[in-house]
């Protein structure tokens, strides 16, 4: 829906705006919870969360508009042919590797575990790390979409994934807290850039007639392979220690 709601040359900006609000929720949510948990019972927080979710559902019903107005008959053979070819399978493999990287790093528990067990950071400093990393990602999202529209989603996805891996290594080797915070903020910016470029890239490599089928197939593959991340990370940690 995001891809079909804006012109092709504005997709990066659209996905940047979407990911901006996603990272805002991820950043602000724990901060609000930190304030409310000592003052409000958990069950009332669940009630409040359910109420807000209900309001969001109503807002979607009222304001989300269908974008695919022109229905065309899809040739099933051509649709499946577009899925099972060398180029698409290589794309799926690359994107699945990216999601495996996410689940081993920013989406999984291993950064927090590493920060605690190897870098000897307590919970408050780890929370500070993620809060400032989230803030850096929020700031980047304000113009990250424009950068992706200018340079291209494929190129930015490659650069961002490479930057995420490189700065993850730099961060893991950092010692003073201030350098760890700076490197983690840069790492989080690259992670946010990956998310923005990912959505735009999927829109760029698909056509309106088969977009749902192709994105669904890619999402299934990346989800299945990416889900290996926590188990793989746990195995490596058990076998080789936190440094693995």
N, C-alpha and C positions, 0 to 999 in steps of 0.2 A: 504493500500500500504506500509506503514511503517513496519507493522508486517511481511509482506511477502518479504520485501527487505533485511532482515537480518536473521541470524540464531536465533533460539528461545532464546539462552543464551545471545544474544546481544540486545534484544528488549528494555531493560531498557535504555541502552546507546543511542539507536536510538531515543526513545521518549524523552530522556533527551536533546539530541541535537536539536530536533524539538522544544521543549518547551523553550529551551535557546533562540532561535531566536524569538519566540513569545513574551517572556518577554522583550527581547531587544527592539523590536518594541514598546511595551507598555511603556517602560521606556524612550526610546530616543525620540519617537514621540512627546510627550508633551513638551519636552525640546526644540526640533527644532521649534515647533509651538510657544513657548514662545518667541523665538528669532525673528521669521519671522512675526508674527502677527502685531507688531508695525511698521514694515517696508514694508510689502506687503499687497495689498488689498486681502480681503477674496476670491473674485472670482478667482484671480490668484492662490491662494493656492489650490482651488478646481481643477483648470486646471492642476496644477502640480501633485496633488494626482491622478487624472484620468490618466495622462501620465505614472506615476510610476506603477499604476495598470495594464495598457496596457502592459508595459514592462514585468511585472511579468507573465501575461497571455502568452506572447510570449515565455518566458523562460520555462514555464510549457509545452507548446506544443513541444518545442525542446528537453527538457532534461528529462521530466518525462517518465518513461518506464512502460509498462504494466507488472505486476508481476504475475497475475493469467493466466498462459499460457495454462494449461491443464483443459479443460472444461469437466466436468462430469455431467451427468443427475442427477438432485436432486429429490429425492422422496418427494413430497410436504407434504405427511402425516407425514413422519419422521421429516421434517423441522419444521412444526407447533407443532408437539409433543415435540420437543426440546425447543420450546418457552413456551408452556403452561403447565408447571409442577411446583411443589412446590419450588424446588431449584432455578429455573430461576426467579420465581415471587418474592422470597425473595431477590435475587440479585438485581432485578429491584427496589424493595422497598428501599434497602440500598443505591443504587446509586442515586435514586431520592431524598432521604433525604440529600445526600451529595450535590447535585446541589441546593437544597433548601437552604442549609447552605451557599453555595457560593453566591447565589442571595440575601441573607440577610446580607452578609458581604462583601467580597472582590469584588464581581461583581456588587454590588448595591451601591446606594448613601448613605447608612445609616452610614457607618464608617465616611465619611466626615461630615455628619450632626451631628453625635455624637461628633466628634472632635471639631466642631464649637460651638455647643449649650451647651454641658456639660463640655468639657475640655477647652473651651474658646480659641481655637487656631484660628489664623487668616488664610487667604488663603495662604500666603507665607509659614507658618509653616506646613499647611496641605500638600501643594505641596512637601515640604521637606520630610515629613513623607513618602509619596508615592514614592518619588524618591529614598530614602535610602532603603525603603522596596523592591523596584524593583531591586536595586543594589544587595542587599543580595540574592534575588531570582536568579539573573543572576549568581552570584558566586556559589551558591549551584548547579545550573544546570550543571556546569562543571563536577561534579562528582556524582550528584544525581542519574543518570542512573545506574552507577556502583553499588551504594548502593542497588538499587532496584533489579538488577540482582543477587546480592549476597544474599539478605534477602528474596526475593520473592515479587511479585507485590501485592498479597492479604494482606500479613502481613504489608507491608509498607503503603498500602492504609488505613488500620485500624489505624495504629500508627499515620499517618499524619493527618487524619481526627480528631482523638482524640486530637492531639497536637494543631491543628487549633482552636478547640473549647475551650480548656483550656487556651491557651495564648490570645485568644480574651477576655476572662473574666479578665485575669491578666492585659491586656492592658487597658481595660475599667476602671479599678480601679486605674491605675497609675496616679501620680500627676505631678512630675517634667517632663519637656520636654525630658530630656536625657533618663529617664527610659521609657517614652512612645515610643521614637524612637527605643530603643533596643528591647522592647517587640513587637513592630510592625514589626520590621525586622524579628524576630523569627517567628511571626505569618505568615508573607509572605513566609518564607522558607517552612513552613508546607503546605501552600496553593500550592506552586509550586510543592512540593513533591506529593501532591494529584493529580495534573494534570498529572505529569509524570507517576505515578503508575496507574492512571485510564486507560490511553491508553494501557499500557502493560497488565493490568488485563483483559481488553476486548479481547485482542489478545489471552491471555492464556486460557480463558474459551470458545473460539469458535474454530470451525474447518474451514479450507479453503473453503470447499464446501458450507457452510451455513453462513460464517462470515458476509457477507453483510446483509443478512436477519436479523440475530440476533442483530448485532450492530445497524441496522436501527430501529428495534423494541425497543431496550433499549434506543436509542437516542430520539425516539419519547416520550417514557414514562418519561424519566428524564427531557426532555424539557417542557412537559406539567405540570408536578408537580413542577419543579423548577420555572416556570413562575409565580407561586402563590406568590413567595417570595416578590417582590416589593409591591403587594397589601396587603399581610399579614403584612409586616413591617410597611407600612403606617397606617394600621388599629391599630396595637399595639401602634405605636407612638401617634396616635390621642387619643386613649383610656387611655393609661397609662403613656404617656410622653416619652421623649428621652431615659430614663434609661431602658425602656422595651427592 
